[in-house]
Amino acid sequence: MAAESPTDTDTTTGTDPETPEVETAEAATIEPAAAAATATAVQASNGRRSGHELLQAFEAEQLKGDLPEIYVGDTVKVGVRIREGNKERVQPYEGVVIAKRHGGLNETITVRRIFQGIGVERVFMLHSPQVASIKVERRGKVRRAKLFYLRDRVGKATRVKQRFDR
């Protein structure tokens, strides 16, 4: 109640003398979302963006939006664009995803298949223009993030159990 009396207020501004100190402390602890909104408003006013923001905007444009959810252990069919002379065709590559790496624009999957009795692995960048399409043929039930142990196995031992809940 003492703060409400006219003797406790500053006569020049009409406010409590301790109030400006509290406001500056609050201004110093601006929430990150509010700070980002303020930075966006500042760059909109002067029309300039930082290098990091330019990079993020470019990467967001390059991302493919129609990719399915791919997990390690899935059997996928990747359509790979191949140029032969002036012709372009799409060649399917089907195999088991044994590894996923990175994220965002740099996301890659390693696909392993057996071709004429020899194990062949290819690494695909998911957002690359050379990848025309990706289709999940079968979901795999695995308990590891990397299936490199499949490299040592031959024949029926390379099979991965099927998962039905995804």
C-alpha positions as CSV (number, residue, x, y, z in Angstrom):
1,M,0.0,0.0,0.0
2,A,3.0,2.3,0.6
3,A,3.8,2.3,-3.2
4,E,0.4,3.7,-3.9
5,S,0.9,6.9,-1.8
6,P,1.9,10.0,-3.7
7,T,5.1,10.5,-1.6
8,D,6.7,7.3,-3.0
9,T,6.4,8.2,-6.7
10,D,8.9,10.3,-8.6
11,T,7.5,13.7,-9.3
12,T,9.2,14.2,-12.6
13,T,7.9,11.0,-14.3
14,G,5.0,10.1,-12.1
15,T,6.3,6.5,-11.7
16,D,8.0,4.6,-8.9
17,P,11.8,5.2,-9.0
18,E,12.5,1.4,-8.9
19,T,10.3,0.6,-11.9
20,P,12.9,1.6,-14.6
21,E,15.4,-0.9,-13.1
22,V,12.9,-3.7,-13.3
23,E,12.0,-2.9,-16.9
24,T,15.6,-2.9,-18.0
25,A,16.1,-6.3,-16.4
26,E,13.1,-7.6,-18.2
27,A,14.3,-6.1,-21.5
28,A,17.6,-7.9,-21.1
29,T,15.9,-11.3,-20.8
30,I,13.8,-11.2,-24.0
31,E,12.5,-14.6,-25.0
32,P,14.3,-16.2,-28.0
33,A,11.1,-16.2,-30.1
34,A,10.6,-12.5,-29.5
35,A,14.3,-11.8,-30.3
36,A,13.9,-13.7,-33.6
37,A,10.8,-11.8,-34.4
38,T,12.6,-8.5,-33.6
39,A,15.6,-9.6,-35.8
40,T,13.2,-10.5,-38.6
41,A,11.5,-7.1,-38.3
42,V,14.9,-5.4,-38.4
43,Q,16.1,-7.2,-41.5
44,A,12.7,-6.5,-43.2
45,S,13.2,-2.8,-42.5
46,N,16.7,-2.7,-44.0
47,G,16.3,-5.6,-46.5
48,R,19.5,-7.4,-45.4
49,R,19.9,-11.0,-44.1
50,S,22.8,-12.6,-42.5
51,G,24.8,-15.3,-44.3
52,H,23.4,-18.0,-42.0
53,E,19.8,-17.0,-42.7
54,L,20.5,-17.0,-46.5
55,L,22.0,-20.5,-46.2
56,Q,18.9,-21.7,-44.2
57,A,16.5,-20.2,-46.8
58,F,18.4,-21.8,-49.7
59,E,18.5,-25.2,-48.0
60,A,14.7,-25.0,-47.3
61,E,14.1,-24.4,-51.0
62,Q,16.1,-27.4,-52.0
63,L,14.4,-30.0,-49.7
64,K,12.1,-32.5,-51.3
65,G,8.7,-32.6,-49.6
66,D,7.4,-35.9,-51.0
67,L,9.9,-38.3,-49.3
68,P,8.4,-41.2,-47.3
69,E,9.5,-42.0,-43.8
70,I,12.5,-44.3,-44.2
71,Y,13.9,-46.3,-41.3
72,V,17.0,-48.6,-41.1
73,G,16.0,-52.1,-42.0
74,D,13.4,-51.1,-44.6
75,T,13.6,-52.5,-48.1
76,V,13.4,-49.6,-50.5
77,K,13.3,-49.0,-54.3
78,V,15.3,-46.0,-55.3
79,G,14.7,-44.6,-58.8
80,V,18.1,-43.3,-59.9
81,R,18.4,-40.9,-62.9
82,I,21.0,-42.0,-65.4
83,R,22.2,-39.9,-68.3
84,E,23.4,-41.8,-71.4
85,G,24.5,-39.4,-74.0
86,N,21.6,-37.0,-74.4
87,K,19.0,-39.4,-73.1
88,E,17.9,-39.7,-69.5
89,R,16.3,-42.7,-67.9
90,V,15.4,-43.9,-64.4
91,Q,16.9,-47.1,-63.2
92,P,15.5,-48.8,-60.0
93,Y,17.9,-49.9,-57.3
94,E,16.2,-52.1,-54.6
95,G,17.8,-53.1,-51.4
96,V,17.9,-52.9,-47.6
97,V,18.7,-49.6,-45.8
98,I,21.6,-50.4,-43.6
99,A,22.5,-46.9,-42.4
100,K,21.1,-43.4,-42.3
101,R,23.3,-40.4,-41.7
102,H,23.1,-36.6,-41.3
103,G,19.9,-34.7,-41.6
104,G,18.2,-31.9,-43.5
105,L,19.6,-31.3,-47.0
106,N,22.6,-33.6,-46.4
107,E,20.6,-36.7,-45.3
108,T,21.9,-39.9,-46.8
109,I,20.9,-43.6,-46.8
110,T,23.1,-46.6,-47.5
111,V,21.3,-49.3,-49.5
112,R,22.7,-52.8,-49.7
113,R,21.7,-55.4,-52.3
114,I,23.0,-58.7,-53.5
115,F,23.8,-58.6,-57.3
116,Q,25.1,-61.9,-58.9
117,G,26.2,-63.2,-55.5
118,I,28.2,-60.1,-54.6
119,G,27.0,-57.5,-52.0
120,V,26.8,-54.0,-53.5
121,E,26.2,-50.9,-51.4
122,R,25.3,-47.5,-52.6
123,V,24.9,-44.2,-50.7
124,F,22.1,-42.0,-51.8
125,M,21.6,-38.3,-50.9
126,L,17.9,-38.2,-50.4
127,H,17.4,-34.6,-51.6
128,S,19.7,-35.0,-54.7
129,P,18.4,-34.4,-58.2
130,Q,19.8,-37.8,-59.2
131,V,17.2,-39.5,-56.9
132,A,14.0,-39.5,-58.9
133,S,11.9,-41.4,-56.5
134,I,12.0,-43.5,-53.3
135,K,9.4,-46.1,-52.5
136,V,9.3,-48.2,-49.3
137,E,8.6,-51.8,-50.4
138,R,8.8,-53.4,-47.0
139,R,9.3,-52.3,-43.4
140,G,12.0,-54.0,-41.4
141,K,12.0,-54.9,-37.7
142,V,15.5,-54.2,-36.4
143,R,16.9,-53.2,-33.1
144,R,20.0,-51.3,-34.2
145,A,20.7,-48.0,-35.9
146,K,23.3,-49.5,-38.3
147,L,23.1,-52.9,-39.9
148,F,26.7,-53.4,-40.9
149,Y,26.6,-56.9,-39.5
150,L,24.7,-57.9,-42.7
151,R,27.9,-57.5,-44.6
152,D,29.3,-60.7,-43.0
153,R,26.2,-62.8,-43.7
154,V,25.3,-64.8,-46.8
155,G,22.1,-66.1,-48.2
156,K,19.0,-66.4,-46.0
157,A,20.9,-65.1,-43.0
158,T,20.7,-61.6,-44.6
159,R,16.9,-61.4,-44.3
160,V,15.3,-58.9,-42.0
161,K,12.1,-59.6,-40.2
162,Q,9.1,-57.7,-41.5
163,R,7.4,-55.0,-39.4
164,F,3.7,-54.5,-39.7
165,D,2.9,-51.7,-37.3
166,R,4.3,-48.7,-39.4
